[in-house]
Amino acid sequence: MTRHKVALFVWLMAVAVYAVAVAGRTSFGIAGLTAIDRFTIDAATLSLFTIVQVGVYAGAQIPVGLLLDRLGPRILLSGGALILAVGQLGMAWADSLGLALAARFFIGLGDATAFTSVIRIIPSWFSPRRAPLFTQLTGIVGGLGQFISSVPFAYVLANVGWTPAFAALAVFGLGVSALAFVFVRDTPSQWTYSTIDVPDAATPADSAARQGKQEIEARPDGATRSREVPHVAGRDGVESASISQLVRDPEVWLGFWTHWLGNFPQTVFLLLWGVPFLQIHQEMSQAQASALLLVVTIAGMVFGPVIGELTARHSKRRVWLVNAIAIMLATTWTAVLLAPAPAPMWLIIALLIVLAASGPASSIGFDFARTAAPARRLGMATGLVNMGGFTAALLTAGAIGVVLDRSSGGAPLDAGDFKLALATQAIPWLFGMFMLDRCRRKARLRDAKRGIVVAPVRDVLERYAVRR
């Protein structure tokens, strides 16, 4: 087999684990109102499920990153899927709030290993030029898990029952765990099922070394080198940067705040409050609300490759994409919350489309980690970035639940309660925008000291015009 075919196969096996993790992650958003009746709880208590799940997910990212650098993606993907399956089995038969929260703990822990492991595989199997695209494709293909929870899971939940619906997700988890263990390999050198037709297949160190060269010598966005860039420990994959160096790197924190801004609005909507919002604010049935979430999945398939290609072509202007999508999202949410309930359907569709773009925008954060971290610390850098959006989602989901309860005063929730509660998203949005700009300035200042100069947009446009 050619190396490209083997790489695609390994990547698909890894992404299958992530897709099942997404299905498990978003399943409770579909079952939210059902859970209120099953466990006899209020909105603030309902938000505890997301707080526990997302809190465990976010808190596990640094340990997962360290384990990823030590044990490799294959072990973490397979083991994480097993933990996820245990959590889904617990949800299936939970008959009390305590048992259900414990099950969500295991679901969050298993989910925590999936995405970062797939991202860790990409530089080992794909060239630096293709890495941003496959980072976005990971989000797209893995996002099909949203389809699993929105359609077959929602159907089984509504027509068969709680236990069969969650038990089916557990079976999926066991299946992908086996696939990952049998077929996923951390690097091309570990592949033993067939001969890879390209000699001297790349190792993570090769990929990191090529990436360093590409950053300096091939910048279509106009960045130029005015002098030799000083060596950064570990950038060539041979020396290992310390953890303290990594957490002080402004480019890694650019990734963190990028993920914060792009991930939390989509996570809060899909994991918990989206379906209840559509049911109450838009007066939809559970089936209609669940099906409408597919707009996010479908639109994300369009945005992902486009954003991935723009990220690869304009690596020093990645923040522009993040800012643009964040501003569009804030504008759309403002329009929805100011419109009388139920808001026009075209406006809700527009909101879902922009939410779909925010997912690929958050993945730009992992590209910052890829270009900033040495190969031996890439797992930890990816884990640190991945904490951003889920930390924001954890805080925001809890705040929305508290505001809903305070606003309703014990009465049934109405559209006004949701308008007030969802407006709290402005706080993490403003904080994220401030921190993103602060880290961008620090990163640009460091680049300037290293001799990397980003040309003005006017010069870049003139250069493209001359080429044509």
Buried (B, 14 or more C-beta within 10 A) or exposed (E): BEBBEBBBBBBBBBBBBBBBBBBBBBBBBBBBBBBBEBBEBBBBBBBBBBBBBBBBBBBBBBEBBBBBBEBBBBBBBBBBBBBBBBBBBBBBEBEEBEBBBBBBBBBBBBBBBBBBBBBBBBBBBBBBEBBBBBBBBBBBBBBBBBBBBBBBBBEBBBEEEBBEBBBBBBEBBBBBBEBBBEBBBBBBBEBEEEEBEEEEBBBBBBBBBBBBEBBBEEBBBBBEBEEEBEEBEBBBBEEBBEBEBBBEBBBBBBBBBBBBBBBBBBBBBBBBBBBBBBBBBBEBEBBEBBBBBBBBBBBBBBBBBEBBEBBBEBBBBBBBBBBEBBEBBBEBBEBBBEBEBBBEEEBBEBBBBBBBBBBBBBBBBBBBBBBBBBBBBBBBBBBBBBBBBBBBBBBBBBBBBBBBBEBBEEEEBEBEBBBBBBBBBEEBBEBBBEBBEBBBEBBBEEBEEBBBBBBEEEEBEEEEEEEE
